[in-house]
Amino acid sequence: MAKNTSLYFRIVEGRNLPAKDVSGTSDPYCIVKVDNEVVARTATVWKNLNPFWGEEYTLHLPMGFHSLSFYVMDEDTIGHDDVIGKISLSKEAIGSQAKGLDNWMNLTRVDPDEEVQGEIHLSLELLKDAERISLRCQVIEARDLAPRDISGTSDPFARVIFNNHSAETSIIKKTRFPHWGETLELELDPEELSEEGTVTLEVWDWDMVGKNDFLGKMEIPFACLHKTPLLEGWFRLLPLGNHEVDAGGKLGALRLKVRLVEDRILPSMYYQPLIDLLVESVISPAEVEDSSPLTMLEEVTTVESRQDVSMTLVKIYLGQGLVVPFLDYLNTREVNHTTDPNTLFRSNSLASKAMEQFMKAVGMLYLHEVLKPIINRIFDEKKYIELDPCKIDLNRTRRISFKGAVSEAEVRDSSVEMLQDYLSSIIESIVGSFDQCPPAMRVAFKQLHKRVEEQFAEPENEDVKYLAISGFFFLRFFAPAILTPKLFHLRDQHADTRTSRTLLLLAKALQSVGNLGLQLGHGKEQWMAPLHPIILCSVASVKDFLDKLIDVDHDSVSEVPQRAVFLPSVTVKEGYLQKHKAEGPQLLSRFAFKKRYFWLTSETLSYAKTPDWQVRSSIPIQCVCAVERVDENAFQQQNVMQVITQDNDGQLHTMYIQCKNVNELNQWLSAIRKASIYNERMLPSFHPGAHRSGKWTCCLQADRAVSGCSRTHSAVTLGDWSDPLDPDVETQTIYKQLLHGRDKLRKKYLEVPDGEAAIEEEKRINSAIHPDGAECSVQPVKPSRGVAARLLGVIMDLEQAHASFQCREKEEATGLIPLNP
């Protein structure tokens, strides 16, 4: 049974941070590590002891993890950045909170003895014969040890300890991946066999000057060696355990939101009955008033989980090639249950959230194409724009002329002019993009237009069919992307205060455009009135755009099951990176990387000198067998990754690529891993260094073809709209939601009322079937009851399958189990 682990975290804000700069402030940012691997870095908030970040991330970690750590740093222009403090959360602490953590947490000091990482490969054997008793420890190798030296490496040696006995390996210089292959033996006295001691293996970094640095330890109860005389495997290195509590929050605090979702995924065959029921709901839809598995799912979905459930359903139906019928089914029910057109799709119903998540899933690249140039321009220009008289700050404006101070009227006129320019560019870009919009979105909107037109056919409701589409397209898609570009991956960082205000004003204006100008002048923000003319002038072009948008054939949407949310030819990521020049003489590291423009689709990773260059070099994605980070000491460069490919002859080839920062590195790693996730020849191990000067810089092995010294992380990815479709994981999410609401469904649909209520229920049903008053000897079963019975039966089967697999796992999990190799 496979395991699926997803970690959601949001770094909200900090407070009362200590001043690290001579100015009496700090320039704080956060680094996030999962098991000592950097997975994210926030923006730096300059000169602020109470910073707000509001940055959130999702990580998919199929192999699980042990700890999540947040380091608050003070950025320095000269020299190394200062460490302010850290917060470390164990997987157990996060998992113990079903709804996740949402707290202020005090920062603690960073203790070097607690900053350990890596694993060690060894075997322990208790030898007993007539002449002597000994404990034999074969120390084979270690991987991913913490770097303790300025070179980014360590000089590790291992020490085995039991009672007063100890022995050490040799020291291996300048490596985090040492290969010892040494056997250490401790001779024991007969009376020591009965003791309840612990065998400890410690790893240290040798230093010529000063004391040695601790790299980690592992402990095995001596009693385990009596039960299992020979233990062998990879074992995780642990810290000393000197947990320091910073009383009173002297180093400040962070407000964090963290949630862990961990599932056991059954084989596909167990989920097929539930998928069949979901598919049946849309290919053989019930009457509008009848219940179906989808409507029952909506009944047990909480407000908090509705967005996740909606995205999960969108992905399930995308995978089945039925996303348009799915949306049409939900939208038809929503439209038919709405009597007042002014309230249509205004709630966060399953239909509304499903449409919203559908646009994000299939339309994100389209949104980037339309909005990114304009958003980049707004960020680059950093204009001071304000229309609200209560918020105009004359001190923040630039001098417009040399005649004197800038007046409030001049600020307002300048702001109106710039907002009109930006808004015109946004509207023109959107209304000219109907042929760029993904076919699935266009067909879904066409179906929605049809359902609304059928329900609200009166002449006074002529605009409702437009408002239904524009409500999703403008109010729930484009306007939120303008308001918070980072959440839609339009920018790497959140906007500063000035730019945020500009974006907010533009988002408000675009919402009015989406409402076709019908509510202008009725709100409290009358200071937006200077933008009303341009909004009203855009109404005709917006309607014309919506008419063209839905002028599309149904055949343009594929109904074939698929694995990805986008077509193979679509570029999912692109941009300038630094490619290592592998051929020719050895160059200095800083001259060995050349700037190249990269494109990634689900079929190829290609690059050229510039975006317009005629000749491109390409790597087929199906040849990719690993995408991993590279140690800093390999090229004396940060943020380097490697793409390992295998040709038809089985030869491995490595391309080294440098990114500008850790977030860009993680984004490219994740994107290429997602594109290659279904490849069959993925490597189990890799070299995090480079083969230079006749040896690997990581493990110091001379053989270029020797197996990798570290485990690959091919399935570790950032969660976002581009996640590959995984029907088993998605159906497991729906099963869990239904399992939580099982009792509610059983009580509503299956439990028969007793007493007088049962008699009244039978009379009601009989009178409905036989209006003339004739009695019916057999009580008819309501269709919804049969659907509920089937659905609850599927839930029970899945629950039993999970219980069976868990029992099997418990039977297999006996004794001390080392890590997987």
N, C-alpha and C positions, 0 to 999 in steps of 0.2 A: 504494500500500500504506500503510494507516494505521499510526500509531505509538502504542504504549501504554506509558506510563512510570508506575511506581508506586514511591514512596519510603517505606520503613519506617524509623523511628528511635525509639530509646528513650533517654531521658536518665535514667541510672541514679542516679549520685551524684557528689558533688564531694569533694575533699580538700585540706587545707592552703591554704584560701582566705585571703587577707590580711584583717586586721581594718580595717574602714572606719569604725566607730563609736567614740565616745569610751569606750564600755564595754569595748573590747578585743575585740569580736566583730563580726559582720556579719549582715544579714538577707537572705540570697541567694535569688534566683530566676533562672530562665533565660528568655530570649526567643529564639525560633527564627525565622530568616528564610530564605526561599527566594528567591534573586535580589533581596534587599533588601525583600521583602514579608513582614511578620510573619504567621506561620501558626500560632504557638502561644506560650503563656506558661505556665510551670509555677507551682505554688503557691510562696509565700514560706515558707522555713524560718527561723523567727525565732531569732536569737542562736545561730548555729551555723556553724562554719568547716569542718565536714565533713558537709554536708547530704545527705540521701537523698531523691530524688524518685520514682524508679520510674515515670515517666510515659512512655507510648508513643503514637505517632501513625502513621497511614498517610495518605499524600497521593497522589491520582491527578493526574498532570500530563501530559495528552496532548500539550501543546506542548513538553514537555521542560523542562530548566532548566540553569543553568550552575554554581551554587554553593549550598551549604547551610551556614549560619552559626549558631553558638550563642553568644549573649552572656550572660555572667553579670553580673547587676546586684545592687546592694545597695539595698534599699528604704528610703527615708527618709520619715518622717511629714511633715516640713517640708522644702520645697525639692525640687529635682530628685534623682532616684535616681542613685547613683554607678555608673559602669561599672567592673567589676573586670577583665574581660578577655574574650577571644573565641577561638573555634576556627572556622576556615573550611575547608570541604572542597569541593574541586572535584568535578564530576560524574565526571570521568575517574578521580580517586583512589578514589571510592566504587565505580565500576563495575569497577575493576581487581581487586577482591576478589570472587570468585565467590560465596563464602559470606557476604559482608558484612564490615563492620568491627566488632570488639568489643574495644576497647582503652581504656586510660587515656591521655588526651591533655593535654598542657600548654597552659594558656591563654597567649595572647600579648596584647600591648598593642594598643589600637585606634588605628590610624593614619588620620587624616582623609583623607589622600590615597588610601587604599585603599578608602574607603567610597564608592564611586561606583556609579551605576546609570543605567539609561535607554539610549535609542537616539537616533541622529541620522539625519535624511534629507538626503541630499546627492547631487550628481553631480560627477564629476571628468572632465575632458576635456583631452587633450593636443592643442594646436592648432599646426600647422606650416604655414607658407607661405613665399613667397620673401622677405618683408620681416622677419618676426619669428617667434619661437617662444615660446609662452606656455602656462601651466597654468591652466585655468579651473576654479574650484570654485564651484558654486552651492549655497549653504547654505540649505536650504529650511525645515526645522523640526527640533525635537527633542521628545522626550516622556519623561515620568517621570524627570526629572533629580533628583538628590539635593537635599533642602532644606538650605540652609546658613545661612539667616537665622532669627532668632528668630520671625519671622512664619510659619514653615513653608514659605517659598518661597525663591527665589533671584533674582539679577539676572544672567542668563546672557549671555555673548557668546562667539563662536567665533573661533578663530585657526587659519589654515592655514599650514604651515611646510614649506619644502623648501630644503635647503642653508642659505644665508644669506638667503633670501627669506621674507617673511611678510606676512600681511594679516589684518585683523580685521573682524568684523561690528560692527554697532551693539549697544548694550546694551539689553536689554528688561527692564524692572523688574517685580519681584514675580510671577514665574511659574516653574513647572517644566515648562511646555509652550510654549516660545517659537516664534513663527512669524517667521522672518527674511525669507525670500524674496529674499536678496541674492546678488549674484555677485561673487566675489573673483577677481582675476586676477594671476598672478605671471609677470613676463617673465623668460625663461631665456636663458642664453648657449648658443650651438651646442655647445660642448664639454660642457655639462651633460647632453646627451642620452645620452651614453655611460656616465654614472655609475650606480653600483649603489645609489643612495640610496633614501630612504623618504619618502613624503609623509605628513605627520602633521597631523591636525586635532585641536585641543584645545578643550575647552569649560571656561570659567571663570566663577565667580561674582564679579561686581564688588563691591568694598567701598569705600565712601568713606573709611573710616579703616582703616589697616592693610593687609596684603597681600591680594591676591585669593585666593579659595579654588578649589582644583582640583575640577572636576566630571567629568573623564574625557577619554579620548582614543581615537582609532582611527588605525591605520597601514595604509598600502597601499604595497607595494613598487613603486618607479617602473617596474620591468620590466613590471608588469602593464598599465601604460598603453601600452606599446609593442604588446602583444598585443591589448588591448581599449581603443582610444582613448577610449571613453566608458563610464564606470562610473556606475550610478545605483542607489540603493536605500536601505534602512534598514540601519544598521550599529550594532552594539552598542558602547557606550563601555566602555573598559577602564581599570583603575587604572594608576598609574605603575609598579608592580611592585617597590616597595621592601618585600620580604617580610622581616619582622622575626621572628627566632627568639628566644623567651624561654628562654635557657639555664637549665637547672636547675629549671624550674618554679617560679619565684619568685612567680608569680601564682596558683599552685595548679593543679589539674587536674580534668578531668571524665572520668567513665567513660561512654562512649557505645556504643550498638549501632546501626549504620546498614546498611541493605541496599537495593540498587537492583535493581529488576526492569524490564527494558526489552525490549519485544517489538515485532516488526513483524507487524501483523495483515493477513492475506490477505483478499481478498473472500470473502463468505459461501459461495459455491459450492464453494470448495476444502475447507471444513470439513464439508460435508454428509455425505460418506461416513463420517467418524468419528462424527458424531452418529447416523447411521443404525445403526451397529454398537452404540453405547451404548444406543440405544432398543430395539434388537432383544434385547438382554440381558434386559430386564425385561418386554417384552410377549410374548416367546416364550422364557421362561426354559428353560435346559438342566436336565438332571437335577442333583441336588444334588452328585454326585461329578464332574460334567463341568466343564471349564473354559469360561470365557466371556471376552469382552473386559474385563468388570469385574473378574473374578478375576485375570486377567493383569495388569491395571493395579495391583491390590493387591500382586501379587508384586514389582513393580519400584518400589513406593513406599517411600521411606525413612521412618524414624520421624520425622525432622525435617520432612518435607514432607507427612506424612499429614493434618495438620489443614487445610492449604491445599487439598490435593487433595479432601478430603471436602467442604469448603465449595463448591469449584468444581463438584463433581458435583451437590450439592444444588441449586445455582443452575441448572445445565443442565437437570435434570429438573423443577424448578419451571417453567422457561421452556417445557418441552414438555408441562406438565400431567400429569407422570408421577411426581411425587415420592413419592407413597404406594406405588405398585408398586415403585419403586426401593428404598425402605427395606425393604419386605416381602421383596424378593429377597435383600438382604444379611442381614436378620435371620433369615430362614428357614435360610440356609446356616449362620449362626453358631449358631443353636439346635440344628440337626441334627448339628453337629460337636461339640457339648458333651455330655459324659457326666456330669459332676459339676455339679449345679445351683448349687453354691456358687461356681463359677468363671464362671457365665454373664455375659457382657458386662463382665468385670472387666479385660480387657486393652484396650489402645488399638488394637483392630482397625479396619478400614475401616468395619465396621457400627457400632461404638461411636462413632467420631468423626463418622460421617455423621449419626447420630441427635442427637448433641450439637450439631453445627453447624446441623442442621435446626431444632432448638428455638430457637436464637439467631436464625435467619433469619426464621422466621414467628411466633415467640412473644415477641419482645422487648417489643412494646407491651403485650401481656397481662401480662408480668412487671412492667412499670412500673406498670400499673393495680393490681396486687395488692400489690406491695412498697413502692412509693415513699412513701406516707403514713407507714408504720412506720419506714422508713429515715430519713426526714426528722426524725421525732420523736426517734429515737436520737441523731442528729447534734446536734439542737437542745438536748437535755437534758444531754448530756456527763456522764453519771453515772459515778462511779468504781465499777466492778464487778470483783470478783475472787473466785474460789472456791479457787484453788490456795493452800494455806497457805504454800508456799515463796515465793509472789510477792506476798502481801499487804503493802502499804506503808502503815503507819498515818499517815505524814506527808502522803500524797496524799489522804486522806479528809477530808471536811468534818465538823465537829463535829456529832454527832447530838443531843447534849443538853448542858445546862450543868453536868452533874454531874461532868464530868472528861473525861479523854482517852478516845477511842474505843477499844474493845477489838477484838481480832481476831475474836471471836465475833460482835460487833455488825456488823462489816464484812461477815462471811460471811452473817449472817441478812439484812441489807439487800440484799446482792447476789443472794441466792436469790430474794427477793421481787420485785426488779426484773426479773431474768431470767425468772421465771415469767410476769410480766405481759407482757413483750415477746414471749416464745415463744408464749403463748396468743393474742396478737393476730396473730402471723404464721400460726399454724396455722388459726385461725378465718378469716383472710382467704383462705388457700389453699383450704381445704375448701369454702368457700362460693362458689368461683369457677369451678365446672365449666362453667357455661353461658357464661362469658366466654372460655374457652380456644378458640383458633382451631380451626375444624373439621378442618383438615388434621392438626393434632397429635392430635386425638381419634381420628380414623380410623386414623392410624399406630399409636397405642397399642392400639386395638382389634385390629388385625391382629397386633401383637406378642403381645398377651394370648392370641389364638387359637393362634399357633404354639407358644408356651411350654406352653400347656395340652395340646396334642396330644403334645408331646415328653415332658413330665413329668406323666403322668396318674395316677401313684400317689398314694394318699391322704396319704402322708407328705410329698409335695411340693405340698400344697395352697396354700402361701403363695408358691410360686415365681412364679406368674403375676402376683401383686401386686408382688413384689420386683423383677421385671424392669422393670415400668413405673416404680415408685417410685425405682429405682436411677437412671434417667435424670431423672425429674421432680424429685426432691428432691436427689439427690447430685450430679448433673451440671448442674443448671439453677438451682434456687432457692438451694441452699447456697453455691455459688460467687458468686452475685450478692450475697448477704448479706455474705460475707467481703470482697469487693472491689467495692463499689458503683460506683466510677468506671469500671471496665472494662466494666460493663453499662450505662453512661450514666445511672445512677440519681443520681449526684452529679457536680458539676463538678471537685471536688478529692478527693484521697485523705483518709481519716480521720486524725485526730491519734492519738497513741499510746493515749490513754485509750479513745476510741471504737473504735479498731481491736481492742482487747482484748475489748470487749463484743461486737463483731461476730463475732470468732473463737469465743467461747463459744457464741453463738447458732447459728453455722454448725455447730459440733460437735453441738449438741443436735438441730438439724434433720436432720443426717445420721443420727442414731439414730432419729429419727422415720421417715425414709425406709427404714431397715432394719427397721421394724416392731418396734423394741425387742428384737430377737432376740439382740443382742450385748451388751446392758447387763450390767455387772458383770464382764465378761471382760477388760477392758482395764487399762492401768496407771493411768488417770486416775480413781481411785475417788472423788476429791473432786467429781466431777460427779454423785455419787449423789443429792444433794437434788433434782435435776431428773428423776430416773428416774420418779417417780410421774406427773408430768404427761405424760411421754413415753409411758408405758404406757397411760395413759387416752386418749391420742389415737389409738391403733392402730385401734380400731373405727371412729372417724370417718374416718380416712385410707382404710381399706378401702372404706367406704361411698362416699367421694369418688371413689375409683378406679373403682368399679362404675358410678357415674353418669357419670364421664368417658368411658367407652367405650360408653355407651348412646347410640349415634349412628348415623345411616344413612350408608352410603358415598356416597349421592347428594349429601350436603352439601358434598362436595369437588369443585370444578370441575376437569375434565380438559381445559380449553381452554388452549392456550398463552398465556402472559402475559409482560408486560414488567417487572412489579414484584413484590416479595415480599409486598405487602399489598394489600388491596382499596381501590378508589378512595375509598370513603367513610371510611376509617380516618384518624384524625388522627395524623400522623407527628411533629408537633412543635407545642408550644403554650407560651404564657407571656406575661408582661408585657414590652412594649417601649415605646419613646418614638416616637410618630409626629409628623412635622413638620406643622405647621398651615400649609398652603400658601396657603389663601385669605385674603382680608382684607388689612389694611395690614401693612407690614413690621414685624415685632416684633423685639425683641432676641433673639439666638439662644437664650438660656437659657429664654425664655418661649415660644418658637415650637414647642417639642416638648411634646406632651401624652401622658400615660400611657394606653396602650390594651392590651387583651388580644388576642393574635393566635392563630389556629389555621391550621395548614397540612395540607391533604390533597393527594393527587395531582391533584385537580380544582380546588381553590380555595385562595386565601389570603384569610382573612377576619379582621375585627377588630371589637371593640366596647369600650365603656367598662369593662365588668367581665365576668367569665366567665358571670354569670347575666343579663346584659343581653338584653332581648328582641330588639332590633333589631341586626343585624349588617350591616356593609358587606363586600362580597366582590369579589375580583378573580379572574376565570377564569385558571387556570394556562396554558391554551392561548394567552392573550394576552401572556404574559410573553416579552420578547425580550432582556432582559439583567438580570443581578443582579450589582452591582459595589460595591466600596468607594467612599467619598467622602473626598476630601482633608480634612484637619483644618481647613485655613484657609477652607473653604467656609462653615462655620457657627461656626468657632472651637470646635468640639466634636469629641471623639474617638469612635471606634467607630461611625461612621455608615455605613449602606449605602443603596443606591438600588435600587428595583425599577422597571424601565422596561417599560411595556406599550404595545401598539399596538391602537387600536380598528379597527372595520370600515372607517373612512374613511382609514386609514393614518396617523392622527395619533398622535404619541408622547406619553405621559403618565408622569411620574416621581413616585414616592412615596419620601420620605426617612424612614428608620427608624434610631433610635439604640439600640444595645445597651449593656449595663452594663459589658462588658469585651471584650477582643479574642477570647477563646475563644468567648464567646457569639456574637460577630459572625461568626466563622468557621463556627460550627455552623449559624447561620441561612442564611448565604450558601450553604453546601454543601447544606443541605436543600432550599432553593428551586431551586437549580441542578439537583439530581437530579430534582425533580418536573417541571422544564421541559426536561429534556435532549433530549427527542424533538421539541420544537417546531421548526417549519420556518422561522420568520421571525426567527431569532436575529440580533442586530446584530453586525457585525464590529468596531465601535468605539463608544466612549461618552465622555462628559465626566465626569471624576472630580471636577469642581467643581459649582457651582450657578450658575444665571443670575440674578444679582442686580445691582441698580443699572445695568441696561442692558448687562451684559456677563457672559461666563462667567468665574468666578473662577479657572479653571484656565489656559485659553489666551488670555484677554482678548479673545476674539472677540465682536463685538456681536450678530451674527445668532443668534437663539435656535435656528434650524433648521440651523445649520452642522453638518457631520459631526463626529463625536467626535474628540478629539485623542489618545485612548489606546486600545489594543487591549483587547477584552473577554476575560474569563477564564471563559467559561460552562461549560467542561468541567473546570475545576480544582475538585476536591472532596476532602473528608475521607473516607477509606475506613472503612466500618463496616457493620453488619448491613443498613442501608437502601440499600446501593448498588443502582442499577438493574441489571436483568439484561442481560447483553451476551453472547449465545451465541458470537460470534466470539472475543472475548477469553477466555472461559471454555474454549472448545474448544482454543484455542492453548495454554493452560496444561496441559491434559491431553496434548496432542501432545508438548510438551516433556518431560513426565514419561516418556511412552512412548519417546521418542527416546533418553533417557538409559539406559533399560533394554532397548533393542532387542536388543543382543547377548545378554543373558541369556535373553530370550524365544526368540531364534533357536536358541541352543544347547540349550535345554530341549525345545522342541517340534518343531523342523525338522531338526536335524542327525541323520543316521542313524548309529547305532553301527557301527563297523567290526570286522572280525576275528571272533573267537569270540563277542564280545558281540552282534554282529548276528545270528549263527546262533541264539544262545539267545533273543534277542528274537523271532525268527520262530517258533521252536518254541512259545514262550509264547503268542503270539497265535493260532497254529494250534490249540493244545490248548484254548484258550478258546473258539474258534469250533467246533471239531470234537472233542468229548470222546472219541469212539470211536477217535481216533488217525489218521483219514484226513487226508492232506495237502491243503493248499490251494495252488493254483498262483499265486494273486494275493494279495499281502499287503494286508490291509485297511488303510485309512487311518483312524487314530483321529480321532474328531470334533474333539478339541482341536487336532489338527494342522491341520485345515482352518480352524478359527477363527483360529489363530495366523497362518496364511498370509495370510488376508484382512486381519487387523489390521496385520501387517508391511507388506503391500502399500499400505495406506492411509498408513502412516507414511512409506513411501518416496515416495509421490506428493506428500505435503505437503512433504517435504524438497526435492524437485525444484522444486516451485512456489516455495518460499522462495528457492532458489538462482537461479531464473530472474528473479524480481523484483529481487533484489539486484544481479544483473548489469546489469539495465536501469537501476537507480538509479545505478550507478557510471558508466555511459556518459553519463548526463545530467548528472552532477556534474563539470563541467569549469570550470576558471578560478576566479576569486574570486566567491563567491556571497553576495550580501547577504541580510539577514534578510527573512522574509516581511513584507509591509506590514501 
